[in-house]
Amino acid sequence: MARWAPDTRERLRAAALELFAERGFDATTVPDIVERAGLTRRTFFRHFSDKREVFFGDDEIPALAASTVAAAPADAAPFAIAWAGFHRLAADRFEPRRAQMQAARRFIASEPALRERDLQKQADLRDALRDGYLARGVDVFTARVTAGVAVELLQIALERWLADETGAALTEHLAAVRAGMSDALADA
């Protein structure tokens, strides 16, 4: 198949997840992944920097967050900006990949290096939001707290959604965690 095929990234991701399930993360190599996908090493490295990135290949999410914050109306509240962006991510990127994300989460939970990378990706998103808020003139405290709370709530919603067997949409879980946060703060 031509390297520019629109599903190349997903073929690589699917092949990697299959192999990780069969052999384990450490025993699977990039050559194994590309052979399974019917692609080349060079193609793999156009899409991922290493095999860990198969789980975290959405490096563009912090950039999307930064552009979302920059493009928001001047009077938009910082949390509302992030939350609207998360809803778009839910529909466009996460919902279509639910099964793959569930499989990936099992590996991430079992591999310390993957958990470390997961935390770094969360920090990158938090930093992108914080920096975007600061560029809009939001004070340092508000920018930092809002970015941190937004990313943590996103993570909780993702965890709940991936564990949910009812088929509820991620947006429903986003709404539930936001309501839970509001309830918790009301009691403070």
N, C-alpha and C positions, 0 to 999 in steps of 0.2 A: 504494500500500500504506500502511496506517496506520503512523504513526511509532512506535507502541509494539509493533510486530511483534517477536517474539523474535529474529529473525535480522538486524535492522537493522544492528547493529555489524559483523557479518560480511559483509553485503552491501556496506557502505561499504568495508571493508577489501579485499574481493575486487575491487571496481570500481577502487579506487586502485592495487592491484598490477597489474591488467591495463593500466591507463593508463600507469603508470610503465614497464612493459615496452615498450609501444608508442611512447611519446613521450619518455620520460626523466623523471626526478624533477623537474628544474627547469621543464620545459615543461608539466607537469601542474598544474592549478589546482584549488582546492576546488570551484568551479562545474562543472568537468569531471567531477570525481568524483561529485558528487551527481546530475548529469544521467545519468551512466552507471548509477548505482544506482537511479535513479527516485525520489530523495528530495529534500529541501530542504536549503539551507545551514544553516538553523536546526537541523535534525535532525543534520547532520554535527557541528555545534559542541556538541551535547548529548553526543556520544560522544567527540570528539577536540578538543583545544585548537588543533591545527594539522595540516597534512598530514604532518608528521614523526611525529606521534603515532600514525598508522596503523601504524607499525612497532613502537611501544612502548606501545600502548594499554592494557597491563595495569598501570596505575598502582596497582591495588589489591594487587599482589604484596607490596610492602613492608608494607602494612597487614596483609595475611594473615600475613606472617612475624612481625610484632609480636604479633598475637593468638595465633599458634601458640606462640611463646615464653612468653607470659603464661599460657596455658592448660596448659602442660606440667606434669607432676607435679614436685613440689619436688625430688625426688632425681634427676631426669633430667639427664644430662650435656649441656652446651651444644651440642656438635657433633651428638650424637644427635638433639636437638630439630630443628636445622636440616635434618639429613639426612632425617628422617621427613617434614618439611614439603616438601622437594624431591621426595620420592617421590610425595606426594599431588599436587603441581603437575604432575609428569610425567604421571600418569594422567588427571587432570581437565582440565588446560589445554593442555599441550604436545602430547601424543600426538595428540589430535584435529585439531590445526592444523599438523601436520608440513609438508605441502606449502606452506602459506602462509608458514611460518617459513623454509623453504628459500629461497623467492623473496625474502622480506624480507632475509635475510642477504646475498644477492647485491647488493642495493641499498645496504645498510649498508656493505658493504666498499668500495663505489665512491664514496661520498659523505662527505666530511670532516664535514659538519654532522651526518650521521646517526651516524657513528662517535663523535662527541663526545657526542651524546645517549645512545647505547648505554652509554658509560662512565659517564655520570651516573646512568642507571638502575641500573647495577651498584653504584655508590656508594650510592644510596638504599637498596638492599636490604641492603648491608653495614651501613649506619648503623642501619637498623631492627633487624637482628639484634643488633648491638653494644649498642644502647640497651636492647633487651629483656633481654639478659644482665645488663647493669648493674642494671636494675630488679630482677632476681632476686638480686642480691647477688654476682654474679660479679666478680672483680677486673678492673681496667681492662685489664691486659695480656692475660689469658685471653679476655676479651670481644672485644677488638680482633683478636687473632690468630685466634681461632676463627671469627669472622664473616668475616674476610678470606679465610681458607683455604676455608671452606665455599662462599663465593660464587665464588671462583676455580675450585674443583673443579666446581661447577655449570656454569660457562661452558665449561670444557674438555669436560665430558660432553655439553653441548648441541652444541658444535662437532663433536665426533666423531659424534654421533647424526645430525646434519643432513647430514654427509658420507657416512655409512654407507649403502651400497646393498644390504646384506644383509637389511634389514628388522628388525634387532635393536631391541628396545624401548629407550627412553631409560633405563629403570631398569637395564638391563644395562650401559649405558655409565656410569651413576652408580656401580654396583658396581665396574666396572673401574678407574675413576679413583680411587676410594677405596682399592682394593687397591694400585694403583700408588703412591699417596701413602704408604701404610703401608710398602711395600717401600723406597721412597726414604728414609723416615725411619729405617728399621731399619739402613740402611747409614751413617747419619750419625754 
